Amino acid sequence: MQEQKEVTQLAAFKPFEMRGIPLEDQIMSWNQMIQHPYDKSSIDCYTRTRVILMNGIENNSVIVSHCMDRMIDNDDIKRQLALIRRIDSQHQQTVNWLNPANQSVLETTIGYEQVAVDLTANLAKNEKDDYFRRVLNFALLEDFDHLFRYGCLLELLHGIDPNTITQGKTEIKPGRPTMVEHRHPFDEMRKHWSKDSVSVKTHMNYHTIVSAEQQTMLFYKSHGMQYTDDLARKLYAEIAEVEQQHVSQYEQVGDPNISPLERMALIQLNEAYNYFSCAETEVDPRMKSIWQQFAEHEIQHFHAVNELMKQHEGRDIRDIMDVETIEPLIVFESNKDYVNQILEEQASWQAHNMEFVPEDQLPSDWPSFAYRNKVNADGVPSEIVVETARREARIPAVSI
């Protein structure tokens, strides 16, 4: 197995200096699109997380583009977005089809939660907006707990130690208990920043985490029913609902007043930024070449949408960004110290009035108390899976 290289002296992401590839030259044949999957037994765990993340990044671009197509009455714009959307759709299939068929849903799920933990930690450590950073840290402890719950299920159903998938780089132990993560929708409301008050790095962090959490939600909702085991089905349903909460809280942090074209320009920029980050830190040469190729594609998408902004809004994204370099890059690496620090400080915190406070400071009429009692009334899958794993001596060992 290839070792994760020490990340040093990464190249700077300078989007206006990068060369793209003409859109029509980006269309792939079926053989170009569908490539050989990775070997799950030898792949570096962070190569797997990059595949999962970039699948979500591409899916988000396609989903948002489809939404725009339903709301924009301009054929010139719709025609260009349709071409970009088709290429992003091909990208998504290339990336997602890198996952091997012999990797079970649960094994893939462990990868998803490793993404959630180490991606969120990286974004939080590099986020300058204080409120957004607190939002990231709040959900971090919940995804950290999901990794533990799914790890117990993996041990029970398949007899596999989840640490063999995370390769000891992400600790597997309890976080904020999933059973107390179930909140009333009103308690998922968050403040939003103004687009002119934050850095372009904050915009990138925003689109990255929204994409990643949305992909996690969709994966659990579309694959959890594939298990015949009743506990597995219910655990996926329970955690999928928490992921839906995370998508809700994250998407609300962004400025809702951004124009559709500016939003799409930032989404395309974020795709290029993430592919560039992946290429700079990838240890697998074949994967690295894919990330590099798609970074060149996406930078052209970014420039194409910027041209639409110039034509139809009289604005240049370069003036809006007001920077030539976006830094630092997004890096998958071990974050044990950071996660444990946040866990020690905030494990008991909950969301109230768009802020985060210790649960013992919540009012008795906090809406989520009643909501939690309803959804947890007949037993809690995330607790049952741990009780069962403990009874059968299948609790995952904590990696040090």
N, C-alpha and C positions, 0 to 999 in steps of 0.2 A: 504493500500500500504506500502511495506517495505521501510524504510528510508535508504538512502545511508550512510553506516557507515563511520566514519572518518578514513582516510587511515593513519595508523601509524605502524611503526615497521614491515614493510613487510619483508618476508623471502628473502634471497639473491638467485639469479638465478646462480647456479653453475653447468653448463651442464655436466662437467666431473665427478661429484659426483652423478648425478641422475641415477636411475635405469630405464631401459626401459623394454619393453615387446617384446618378439620375434615376428618378422614380421608375420609369418604364424598364430600366435595366435591373431592377430589384426583384422582379417577378421570378419565382422559382418553379422548376419542374417538380413533379411528385418525388422523383428520386433525390433531388437536391433538398427538398423540404423534409422528407422523412429519413433521418439518419440513424445509424446504429446506436442503440441505447447503451448507457454506461453499465458497468459490472457492479452490482450492488455490494459485492463482497470485497472489492478493492478500491472503490471510489472514496476519495477524501470527503469527509462529512460536509465540509463547507462547499465543495463542488455541488453536492446534492442540494444544499440550501440555496445556492445561486440559481439552479434550475427551477426550484420551486418559486423563488422570488420573481424571476424574470417571466415565468408563466403568468403570475399575477399582475405584473406590470403591463404585459401585453394585453391581457384580458381586460384590464381597466380601460386602456386606451380604446379598445374596440367597443366596449359597452358605452362609454361616454360619447364616442363618435356616433353610435347608433341613436342615442338620446338626442344629440344635436340634430341629426338628420330629420327627426320628427318635429323639430321646433324652428328650423331655419327655412325661410322661403326665398332662397336664392340659389338658382341652379349652378352658377359658377362655383360657389362655395361648396355646394353639395357634391359636385362632380370631383373636385380635388380631394375632399374629405373621403369620398368613396374609394378613390385610388389608394390613399394612405391607409385607410381602414382595411382594405384587402391585403395589403402587404403586411400590416401588423397581425392580421389573422393568420397569414402564412407563418410569420415568426412564431406566433403562439403555438402552432402545431409542431413546428420544428423543436421548440424548447420542451413542450410537454411530452412529446414522443421520445425524448431522451431518457425518460423514466422507464426502467425495464419491466416487462410483464411479470417476472417472478418476484417482484417487490410487492408484498401484500399491502392492502389498504392501511393496516395498522403500522407497518414499517414506514410507509410513506407519511403517515400521520405524525410519527415521531420526528421525521424531518421537518414537517410543517411547524411543529411546536419549537423545534430548535431554531428555525427561522424567526418565529415570533419572539423568542427570548433574546437571541443575540443581535437580531436586527434592531429591535426596539431599544435595547441597551445602547447600541452604537449610535442610534439617532438621538437618544436622550443625552448622551455624553457630549454630543456635538451640536446641541440645539441652544441657541442664544435667547430665544423667547421663553421667559420664565414660565408663563402659564402653559404653553404647549409642552414644555419639558415635564411639568407636573402631570399633565394628561398622559404623556408617554409612560412615566414612571408608575402611574396608577394602574394602567392596563398591563404593564410588564409583570407585576406580581401575579396577575390572574393567568396569563399565558404560562408563566413558570409553573403554576400549580397544575395546569392542564397537561403539561409534559409529564408530570408525576402520575396523574390519574391514568393517562393513556399508557404510561410505562407499566403500571400494574396490570392493565388489561392485556398488554402484549405478553407479559410473563404468564398470565393465566391461560390465554387462548393458544399461544404459539410456543410457550416455553423459551422465549428469547429475552435475553437481558437487553433493555433499551440502550444501555451504555455501549453496546457493540455498534449501534447506529450513530450515536452522538460522539463516539470515540473518546469519551471522557472529557470533552472540551466544554460541555454544558452540564452543570450539576442537575441531578434528577432527585428532587426531594420536595416536600410540600411547600407551597407558597401561601397566598391568601386562599383559604378554602373555597373551592368552587361553589359549595352550597350557599355561601353568603355573597356570592357575586351576582345573584339574580336580583335585578333592580327594576322598579317601576320605570316605564319609559320616560316619565317626567324627570326622574333623577339622572337620566342620561343626557340631559341638556348641558351644553357647554358654551362658553363665551367664544366669540370669534375675533381674530385679529384683523386689522385693516391691511390690505395688500401693500400699501405704501409705507407701512410702519415696520415691516419685517424684511429680512434679507432674502435673496434668491435661494440660499441654502435652506431656509425655513420652508419656502415653497416646495423645494425638492423633497425635504423630509416629510412634508404633508402628503404629497401625492404618492410617495413611496409607501408610507404606513397605511394609507387608505387602500391602496392597491393590494398590499399584502394581507391585510385583515379581511378585505372583501373576498379574496381568493380562498382564504382559510374557511370562511363561512360557507362559500359555495361548495368547496370540496367536502366538508362534513355533511352538508345538506344533501349532496348528490351521491355520496358513497356510504353513509352510515347505515342505510337500509340493506346493504349487501351482506351483512352478517346475519346468520340465523340465530345466533346467541342473543337472548332477550336483553341481558345486561349490556352487551356491546351496543345494541340498537338504541337503548335508552341513554347510555352515556354519550353517544354521538349526538343525540337529539338535545341533551342538556347543554353540552359544550357548544354546539352550533348556535344555540340561543344567546350564549354569552358573547360569541364572536359577532353575532348580529348587533348586540349592544355596543361592542367595540367599534364596529363600522359606523354606527350612529354617532358615537361621541367624537370619533376622529374627523368625520366629514364635516361636523359642525364647527370645528376650530377654524377652518378656512374661510376666507372672505367670500360671502355669497354675491358680492357686487361685481366680481370679475366678469368681463364680457365673455361670451362663449368662445370666441376666437383666441382671446388671451389665455383662457383656461386650456384650450387645446394646444396652443403653442408651448405652454409650461409643461403639459403632459408629455408632448413629444420631446421636449428638452430633457425631462426627467428620464424618459426611456434611454436617450443617448447617454445621460450622466450615469445611469445604473449599469448599462452595458460597458461603458468605459471603466467604471469601478470594478466590475467583474473581471474584465480583461486584465486589469493591472494587478489583480490579486490571485488569479487563477493558477493552479499548479498543474492542471491537465492540459497539455498542448492542444489536443483536439478541441476541447471545450473553449480554450482561450481564442482559437481562431474563429469560432462561432460568435463569441462575444465581440470580437473586433469587427467582424463583418457587419453584424447588426448595429453596432455603434455607428458605423459609417452610413448605414441605411437611415437610422433614426435622426442623425444630425441633418440629413437632407429633408426629412419630414418636418423638422423644426424650422428650417429655412423656408420651406414651402408654405407652412402655415403663417409664418411671419410676413411673407409676401401677401397673403390674403388680408392680414391685418393692415398692411400699408395701403392696399387697394380699397378696402371696404370700411376701415375705421380711421384711416389717416394717422396711424400710430406705428412706431417701430419698437419691437420688443427689446431691442438693444438699449433704447432710452429708458424703458421701464425697468430693466434689470440694473442698469447703471454700474455693472461690473463686467470684467472680461474673463474672470476665472471664478469657478465655483469650487470651494474647498471647505473642509476636507472631503475625500472620497468616502463612499460607504464601504466599510470593511467588515467581513465576517471573521470574527476572532473570539477567543474565550473571554467571557465577561464575569467570571465568578465573583471577584471581589466587589465589583459594582453592584451586581444583583444582590449579593448578601448584605451589602450596606443598605440598599433600599428596602430589602426584606426586614431587616432589623428595625428600621425607622418607621415603616409605613404599612406593615402587614395588616394592622387592624383598621386602616383608614377606609372611609366610604365617601361616596359623592353626595353632596347636599348643597342646594342653591348654587350650582355651578362651581363649587369649590370642593376641597377634600379635607375631611376632618376625621379624628378617631371616632370609632363607632360609639364609644361611651358618651360622646358629646352630641349625639343625634337627638332630636326631639322625639317624644313618644309617638307622635303622629307622622313620622317619616313615612312617606308612601310606600317605600320598598319593604318595610316590615310586613305589611299586609300582603303585598305581592309575593314576597318570599314564602310566607306561610301557605299561600294557595298552591304555588308550584311545587313546594316541598312536602305537601300534605301526605302523600301516599308512599313516601320513601324517596331517597335521593341517590340516584345511580352513582354519582361521584363519591359518595361515602360508602356505598355498598361494595364498589369495586375494590376499595382499599381494605375494608373489613374482610372481604373474601381472600384477597391476596395475602393479608397478614395471617389469616387462619391456615392458608395452604403454604405458608412460608415462601411467598412469591413477591415480596416487596423488593423493588429494585435496590441494589446497593448504591450508596452515594459515592459518586466518583470524586476523587480528591486530586 
